[in-house]
Amino acid sequence: MDMNNTTDTLLPIAIEGHTFKPNTDGLWSLNEIHQTLSLADAKRPGQWSNEIRTALDHSGNFHLAHGGANPGTWATEAGTIAYAMWVSPDFYLMVVHAFVTMRNDSILSARMALLAAAEADTKLAKAIPKVDLVDRRLAGNGVPWNEACRMAGVTKPQLAKQYLVHIQRFISKDHPTEYKTILKPSATGFAGGFFKSCSVSYGNDDGFRVTAKGLAWLQGKAQEINTAIAERARRKAAERRKK
């Protein structure tokens, strides 16, 4: 397609089962339409004289060719459609129906857009208090490890701890009152403001919470952590199959 050829963008005009194409100047022959449709003499382009024809003529939609290879009345796309509406009731009604359909579609689209916007506003209004609550918790004492993993997209919180111990971001130490091991951030994680220490009482076995800074760090590590956990699972499965 030539970007400099405007006729490439003009589509043929179909009237009563016949298709009419523009010439290289982007004009349609109204005489060709009259002849092809076998219209009465009263419908010849030269007999078309009404307010529509006059208005279109004033805006340069017609070209009269006297003599030469292609004599007759030539019209722009708008002028050709207007002529077709004058000579063909079927074409006239098609244009009317097309306008009604376009208008109705436009109104329906606008209504659907308004409904979608209203629904989005409602969801946002419901979500904002929850977001504010999480922000306040992150800015205060932080959030528990499992919740931080869920927010960051880490799929397996406990296995994530093991991986972080492996890469020396977490450490392993004994529980102060029970015979089990605690996996928790290294001292640099607390010093850097990524985590906050908290009591291990009341079922809080982690002994730490994740701050807003720590959550951002965890989000950045989520893909690495999830990939490492999945790879570990694949290796274990392969080892079991060998036995």
C-alpha positions as a printed Julia matrix, in Angstrom:
243×3 Matrix{Float64}:
   0.0     0.0     0.0
   1.31    3.45   -0.98
   1.08    5.93    1.92
   0.87    8.78   -0.57
  -2.11    7.33   -2.44
  -5.28    8.4    -0.6
  -7.52    6.23   -2.8
  -6.09    3.16   -1.02
  -8.18    4.09    2.02
 -11.44    4.5     0.07
 -13.7     1.46    0.08
 -16.04    0.5    -2.77
 -19.68    1.58   -2.48
 -22.3    -1.15   -2.98
 -25.71   -0.09   -4.28
 -28.49   -2.63   -4.95
 -26.05   -5.48   -5.48
 -23.6    -3.55   -7.65
 -20.17   -2.41   -6.51
 -18.7     0.9    -7.59
 -15.05    1.87   -7.13
 -13.39    5.31   -7.21
 -10.92    6.41   -9.86
  -7.33    7.36   -9.13
  -8.51   10.81   -8.0
 -10.81    9.29   -5.4
 -13.99   10.17   -7.32
 -16.96    8.01   -8.36
 -18.78    8.34  -11.66
 -22.43    9.14  -10.97
 -23.2     8.49  -14.64
 -21.82    4.95  -14.26
 -24.12    4.4   -11.27
 -27.12    5.72  -13.22
 -26.37    3.5   -16.19
 -25.53    0.33  -14.22
 -28.7     0.54  -12.13
 -30.81    1.24  -15.25
 -32.39    4.27  -13.59
 -34.99    6.53  -15.16
 -33.93    9.73  -16.89
 -35.4    11.67  -13.98
 -32.64   10.16  -11.81
 -29.75   11.27  -14.04
 -27.05   13.18  -12.13
 -27.93   16.31  -14.06
 -31.52   16.13  -12.8
 -30.48   15.94   -9.17
 -31.33   19.34   -7.76
 -32.2    19.73   -4.11
 -30.81   21.31   -0.93
 -28.53   18.34   -0.29
 -27.02   18.56   -3.78
 -26.57   22.32   -3.42
 -24.9    22.03    0.01
 -22.53   19.31   -1.22
 -21.77   21.29   -4.37
 -20.77   24.33   -2.33
 -18.28   22.22   -0.36
 -16.61   20.89   -3.51
 -17.99   17.33   -3.63
 -18.67   17.26   -7.4
 -16.63   17.61  -10.55
 -18.21   18.03  -13.99
 -16.1    16.71  -16.85
 -17.09   18.08  -20.27
 -15.66   15.96  -23.06
 -12.45   13.99  -22.75
 -12.09   10.28  -22.01
 -14.39   10.29  -18.96
 -17.1    12.91  -19.3
 -19.97   13.28  -16.85
 -20.5    13.97  -13.17
 -17.9    12.76  -10.7
 -18.39   12.87   -6.95
 -16.5    12.4    -3.72
 -17.43    9.6    -1.31
 -19.91   11.86    0.5
 -21.43   13.07   -2.76
 -21.74    9.52   -4.11
 -23.47    8.26   -0.96
 -25.89   11.21   -1.08
 -26.68   10.48   -4.76
 -27.22    6.79   -3.96
 -29.66    7.77   -1.2
 -31.55    9.94   -3.72
 -31.86    7.24   -6.39
 -32.27    4.11   -4.23
 -34.81    3.75   -1.39
 -33.07    0.54   -0.28
 -29.73    2.33    0.0
 -31.42    5.22    1.83
 -32.91    2.84    4.4
 -29.59    1.02    4.78
 -27.89    4.31    5.68
 -30.67    5.11    8.17
 -30.37    1.69    9.82
 -26.57    1.98    9.91
 -26.86    5.32   11.68
 -29.32    3.95   14.24
 -27.09    0.93   14.89
 -23.99    3.08   15.26
 -25.78    5.46   17.62
 -27.17    2.63   19.74
 -23.78    0.91   19.88
 -22.19    4.17   20.93
 -24.74    4.7    23.71
 -24.41    1.08   24.87
 -20.61    1.31   24.88
 -20.78    4.51   26.92
 -23.17    2.9    29.4
 -20.98   -0.2    29.72
 -17.93    2.0    30.26
 -19.75    3.9    33.01
 -20.84    0.65   34.66
 -17.31   -0.74   34.48
 -15.92    2.47   35.97
 -18.5     2.4    38.75
 -17.67   -1.24   39.52
 -13.96   -0.45   39.57
 -14.59    2.48   41.93
 -16.6     0.21   44.22
 -13.84   -2.42   44.31
 -11.25    0.27   44.91
 -13.31    1.75   47.74
 -13.48   -1.68   49.37
  -9.78   -2.36   48.84
  -8.43    0.97   50.09
  -9.21    0.34   53.79
  -7.46   -3.03   53.55
  -4.45   -1.46   51.86
  -4.34    1.28   54.47
  -4.46   -1.33   57.23
  -1.57   -3.29   55.7
   0.43   -0.09   55.21
  -0.09    0.86   58.85
   1.02   -2.59   59.99
   4.09   -2.5    57.76
   4.98    0.96   59.05
   4.41   -0.19   62.64
   5.44   -3.6    63.9
   5.49   -5.21   60.45
   3.59   -8.28   59.23
   4.14  -12.0    59.96
   6.39  -14.0    57.65
   3.59  -16.09   56.12
   1.55  -13.0    55.32
   4.57  -11.24   53.84
   5.24  -14.26   51.62
   1.63  -14.24   50.41
   1.86  -10.53   49.61
   5.2   -10.95   47.85
   4.14  -14.0    45.81
   6.39  -16.51   47.57
   4.52  -19.8    47.3
   6.06  -21.86   50.14
   7.02  -19.72   53.16
   8.75  -22.44   55.22
  10.8   -23.77   52.32
  11.64  -20.18   51.47
  13.25  -19.84   54.89
  15.41  -22.89   54.2
  16.55  -21.44   50.89
  17.37  -18.1    52.53
  19.45  -19.96   55.13
  21.25  -21.68   52.24
  22.18  -18.34   50.65
  23.07  -16.9    54.08
  20.3   -14.33   54.29
  18.7   -16.23   57.19
  20.27  -18.16   60.06
  19.31  -21.33   61.9
  19.11  -21.37   65.71
  17.48  -23.37   68.48
  14.11  -22.36   69.91
  14.58  -20.9    73.44
  11.95  -23.1    75.11
  11.18  -25.94   72.73
  13.21  -28.68   71.07
  13.06  -27.3    67.56
  14.99  -25.07   65.2
  14.09  -21.49   64.32
  14.95  -20.08   60.92
  15.15  -16.3    61.05
  16.87  -13.36   59.33
  20.53  -12.71   59.93
  21.63   -9.77   62.07
  22.2    -7.62   58.98
  18.54   -8.05   58.03
  17.44   -6.54   61.33
  20.12   -3.85   61.29
  19.14   -2.83   57.77
  15.5    -2.35   58.73
  14.18   -5.26   56.67
  12.86   -7.11   59.73
  11.85   -6.38   63.31
  12.29   -8.65   66.3
   9.2    -9.59   68.27
   8.26  -11.86   71.14
   7.91  -15.57   70.46
   5.01  -15.7    72.92
   1.39  -16.38   72.01
   2.2   -18.75   69.17
   4.45  -16.32   67.3
   7.14  -18.9    66.55
   8.95  -16.8    63.96
  10.27  -14.27   66.46
  10.34  -11.57   63.79
   8.11   -9.55   61.49
   8.65   -8.17   58.01
   8.77   -4.38   57.51
   7.77   -2.45   54.38
  11.42   -2.43   53.33
  11.64   -6.15   53.92
   8.49   -6.79   51.89
   9.92   -4.87   48.94
  13.11   -6.95   49.2
  11.1   -10.17   49.4
   9.08   -9.22   46.32
  12.32   -8.77   44.43
  13.53  -12.21   45.54
  10.22  -14.03   45.01
  10.98  -15.46   41.57
  14.44  -16.6    42.64
  13.04  -18.25   45.77
  10.15  -19.98   43.98
  12.46  -21.23   41.22
  14.94  -22.63   43.75
  12.18  -24.4    45.68
  10.75  -25.91   42.48
  14.2   -27.07   41.38
  14.79  -28.68   44.77
  11.48  -30.53   44.47
  12.44  -31.8    41.0
  15.81  -33.07   42.27
  14.18  -34.92   45.16
  11.62  -36.48   42.82
  14.41  -37.63   40.5
  16.32  -39.15   43.42
  13.23  -41.06   44.56
  12.74  -42.48   41.08
  16.31  -43.8    41.05
  15.79  -45.81   44.25
